[in-house]
Amino acid sequence: MKLNVKNIDKLTIGDLLNEEFDCECGRKHSVYIDKVIIDNGAIDELPQLLREFKLESPFIVADKNTYEVAGSRVERMLSASNINVRSLIYKREHDLVPDERALGEFMLNYDRSRDVIIAVGSGVICDIAKYMSFSLGIPSIAIATAPSMDGYASDCSAFIIDDIKRSIQSSPPKVIIGDVDILKDAPMDMILAGLGDMLGKYSALRDWKLGNIILNEYYCDVVSKLVKTSVDKCVSEIEGYKERDELAIEHLMEGLVLVGIAMSFVGNSRPASGAEHHISHLWEMMFLIEGKEPVFHGTKVGIGTILVNRLAEKLIDSNLNFDILKEEAKYFDEQKWCEDIKRLYKKTAPEIIALNKKPYDILIEERLDRLERIEDNWDSIVETINKVPKSQRIECFLNEAGAPTSPQDIGIDNNIIKDTIIYAKEVRQRYTILRLLWDMGLLDKIE
């Protein structure tokens, strides 16, 4: 079967698994996941799944919270089925951080006789399991305890190494289990984080298309439609999240899994991560450096989506003179940029500077080339921006669900917001609305 924009929204998650598809974009897409089970009581299928895949020696990974929610139940269930189980339960005073310590603790406790990793948790636990699955060459099974993030099905993991957020190649799980009975009882802030992460896809898809228009970056209409359809489906149930409505939770989990499949289809996080994620990553790094209690990634993404969509709307409402913009684009205060990066990124600044710094003449030449393409394709850029829900609508969605909507709601000081807008783009080498505004010399002028 060939994937196209007409059939992609008619296919179920099961239709997309463990097969290589031709696509109308000209590429082949695949994700090597055997099963995704999202249903009431889905966790009870685990012993049979292990027998089906001839897996006999599971290594369970959980933290103290997810162990209480589902990990102990998994242990008892497998032991009752005469399955030999070993477990690692991460114990932290605060939230588990996916860092060098967590990976080292895994290896110290891992028994090489194990033939499958069972991750009982959400973002951090699953990222650790996916990476160790990739490194050790054994499969993993994800038992989701919250519909809080989009990485369940992706082939990369997010880690904090030297206080910098990094995306590292991993293996997607062999099986994903989303038991709606467990998911609907997850902490509400985790459910709302999942919603925020999904709403961020509107911004991410816009940024992906901007990269296609301005840099001729690869873009797939089919994958884009797969992601957008999933977000729209989550939004259609917006009134149900506060009530922990089972159908709303099921659609949210399905959407998060489908976004992970989309990332695996294209081989990177482009369909799911844009400027809104860069803002989230910057805030996360700042919180770590300052020793602040972390805020869920998806919560920050939702707020970041409001910020960047607002900037995009103001851009297309501006009176632009490209002759003036081109003249101003010839100048860049490199010294101030370095000083500001050091002030904002602190001990991580040297790596951020190394990632982004270029010889001055090349920096300006490339900027002017992009500005030329921006002018030539301005109508397409405006059309792309106009297809995204307005910032006010995103804010209404989050408000209706009961989620935070402003940086102040999560402890971001007012004086950090402008720095965030100007310098979040340095977190990743990826073209977004923030880099577009910088190319045009407007990033520090549009409030």
FIKOLTI-790492 format. One record per residue (C-alpha): y, z, x; residue in one letter. Coordinates in steps of 0.02 Angstrom, whole numbers, plus 50000, padded with zeros to 5 digits. Layout:
YZXA...
***
This chain:
500005000050000M501744995850060K503115008550028L504715002549949N506205009549853V505385004949687K503755014449711N504205029149824I504785040649684D503205037149584K502045043749720L501435061849728T501355072349885I499485069149891G499775050349890D500785051550052L499575061650157L498455056950303N498735038250292E499785025550384E500955015650271F501884999550299D503675001150238C504974988650184E506074995250327C504884986450446G504115002050520R502505011350485K502585029050417H501285042850425S501035061550417V499365068950466Y499165082650338I497535083350242D498025093350088K499525101250003V499125113149861I500595119849761I499995129049607D499685146049531N498255154849621G498195141749760A497835154849894I496125157949818D495575140749877E495695145750061L493865150750093P493245134450016Q494515124450118L493885132150279L492095127650233R492635110150183E493435107150354F492055116450448K493255129450517L492405145950555E493515156850665S495305158650598P496725167050691F497945174150562I499775175450610V501015185250504A502445197550520D502445214950445K503255208650283N502195193150255T500625203050298Y500995214650153E501405200150037V499875189450073A499155192050248G498105207250207S497435198250054R496955183350161V496075194750284E495085203350147R494665187050060M493995178850218L493045194350274S492225195350102A491675177350129S490865182250296N492175172950397I492565180450568N494435184350570V495665189350707R497495193250669S499185194850752L500475204450651I502215203550729Y503125220050717K505005220150738R506355232450687E507365217550626H506885199650580D505675190450694L506575178250809V505665162350865P505965165051050D505065166751216E504495184351172R503665178551010A502735164451099L502175175951239G501535188751114E500525175151028F499685169951190M499295187751241L498405190851075N497595173851050Y495715172451068D495195155151130R493615155851025S494715153250871R494655135950791D496125136850667V497795145950655I498235152450482I500105155350467A500555167450328V502435166750310G503885154850302S505045147550435G504785157450594V502935160950572I502565142850527C503595136150672D502645147050795I500975141650719A501425123150721K501965123750902Y500435133650958M499335121750858S500105107250956F499945116351123S498165122751099L497485107151013G496815116250860I497345114050677P498405125950577S498505130550393I500155136150318A500145148850178I501935149150118A502645165850064T504365159350016A505125142449969P506475145450099S506485130650220M505985112450242D504925113750399G503215116850323Y502675098650339A503735092850485S503095088950660D504395099350750C504785117850765S506445126850785A506555139550926F507925150051004I507755148051192I509105155951301D510085158751139D510155140051104I509335132450949K508075119351004R506915107650909S505205106250994I503775094150962Q502385102150860S500925097550747S501095098550558P499825109550469P498155102450416K498395110950248V499915118350160I499625131150023I501055135949908G500435148749783D501765148949647V501265166749599D501765172249775I503255160649797L504135165849637K504115184049693D504905180349862A506555189149900P507915180449802M508965177049957D507505167250029M507315156849871I509185153249874L509065148850058A507785135650012G508975128849882L510405128550008G509295119250131D508875106249998M510705103849946L511105100650129G510085084650118K511505076250022Y512595078650176S511195074250299A510805057750211L512645052950215R512725056650401D511145046750433W511915031650345K513535033850442L512525032950603G511755016950539N513435009150494I514375014050651I513015014450786L511725002850707N510525017550709E508835015450624Y508915019750440Y507605018650303C508135016650122D506385021650065V506365038250158V508165041450103S507665038949921K506145050349943L507295064350003V508675061449875K507445061049730T506725077549790S508445085649797V508925078949625D507325086349554K507755103449626C509515102449557V508845098349384S508085115749379E509635124649443I509715136949299E507935142649333G508105150349505Y508945166449449K507525169049325E506185164749454R505595151249335D503905144849392E504325126349367L505955128149466A505035136849608I503655123749606E504925109449615H505855118249755L504275120449859M503755102449825E505475096449879G505435106550040L503715099450083V504245081550043L505765083150157V504595088650297G503515073350262I505085062650271A505485069650443M503725065850503S503865048250431F505375044050541V504885054750690G506415065950690N507475076950577S508785063750536R508375062950348P508585081750334A509885087450460S511685082650488G513365091050515A512925104950392E511455109750502H512505109250660H513685121750580I512205132750535S511515131550712H513195136250788L513385151350676W511605156650715E511945155750903M513565165550880M512675179050780F511335180650914L512585181751056I513615194750962E512085204750909G512425202250722K511075202950589E510495184950559P510805175650397V509495163850326F509655146250394H509685137950222G511055149750163T512165144050306K511685125850273V512245126950092G513945133950143I514085121150282G513745107250157T515245112750054I516345112750211L515855095550276V515875087250104N517635093850079R518155086050245L517365069350197A518295069250032E519955072850116K519635059050242L519445045250114I520985051550022D522035050250181S523305036650219N522605028950378L523455017750505N522095011750624F523355005050751D524055022550771I522305030250772L521745018450912K523255022651017E522995041350995E521125039551032A521525034751212K521955052851252Y520805067751263F521205084951333D519605087751429E520195104151507Q520585111851338K518915105751270W517975114351412C518975130351390E518655130651203D516795127451225I516685141951349K517655153151229R516585148851078L514845146251153Y514995159751286K513435160751395K512705144951318T514275134951360A513645127151524P512185118751435E513285113051290I514545105551413I513165096951512A512445089751350L514105082151295N515185078651447K515455060751506K516595052251633P518305051251553Y518475032251556D516755029951476I517125043251344L518715034351291I517955016951299E516505022051186E517685031051067R518775015551049L517245004551021D516655016050881R518395016550806L518394997750800E516754997950704R517435011550590I518905000450544E517814985050520D516614994650406N517845006050319W517375000350143D515535004050176S515985021150246I517005025450092V515595019449980E514345030250076T515445045650061I515755042749876N513875042549840K513725060849892V514055074649765P515785082049785K515985098649875S516515106849713Q514895101349631R513855108449774I514835124649758E514475125049571C512605122649601F512575137249724L513655147949610N512545144749461E511015149849561A511885165349628G511995159849810A513415162849935P514695148749941T515965153250076S515885157950261P516675174650220Q515195178550105D514055179250259I515235187750380G516085172850462I517885177350507D519275165750449N519835162450627N518105155450670I518055142350532I519225129850615K518305131750781D516685128850687T517315112550612I517975106250778I516555111350893Y514945111950790A514695093450830K514255098151010E512665107050956V511715090450943R511955072751005Q511935065450830R513235055250736Y513915064550585T515485065850480I516155078050611L515975065150750R516735051950638L518255062950612L518365066350799W518285047650838D519765045450720M520735059850799G520755069050632L519505083050657L520825096050699D522095089150574K521155088850409I521135106450338E
***
